[in-house]
Amino acid sequence: MTRAVRAALVLTASTGLLAGCAHYTLVEPRPRTVADLYTVDPQIRWSASTNGKVEMWTVDGSGLESVQFLNGLADGEVLIQAAAAANSPKRMTFRKTMTPSELAELLADTLTSAGAQHVAVTSLGPHQFGSASGFRCELAFTSKGGLAKQGLAAGAIVNDRLYLVLYTGAKLHYYEAHRADVEKIIQSIHMK
């Protein structure tokens, strides 16, 4: 996994940096395969950009809101390169035995290491990810630039790999503007 791939998930979520260098394609409102593992039904048009294991969708621009699909993070991998530094805590590394609370902590720590501030997990619980038992959490944080954001994540460990859907958006307007669309995406997950 390249450094850019590792950084894509959190940099887009906290700062929107991927937007300037990414090539976008149109996601039509019809079922779409994600990571050859499951399908989702987006129901509205999105713009999509893919970088390795991370596929990012946005309507208004990734700095305002985005849905990111992390597709198959393997045991021992980190979400961003900074987490692999010798002085970073070991918990920054994904382990296939992680509990939902440890996965939520991994996500919060990763956002923080990417520059997000005041990251807080506001809710956490079990959640179906298609036919797999998974977890869901909600987050609140401030971007590096000072923009208040909210997020929700749903994921599961399938075949010892982490699959995660992360939605983040500016607290003022954008998060709520597409939250119902993202909830439908998560509910539509169907394992192949």
Secondary structure, 3 states (H helix, E strand, C coil): CCHHHHHHHHHHHHCCHHHHCCCCEEECCCCEEECCCEEECCCCCEEEEEECCEEEEECCCCCCEEEEEEEEECCCCECCHHHHCCCCCHHHECCCCCCHHHHHHHHHHHHHHCCCEEEEEEEEEEEEECCEEEEEEEEEEECCCCCEEEEEEEEEEECCEEEEEEEEEECCCHHHHHHHHHHHHHHCCEEC
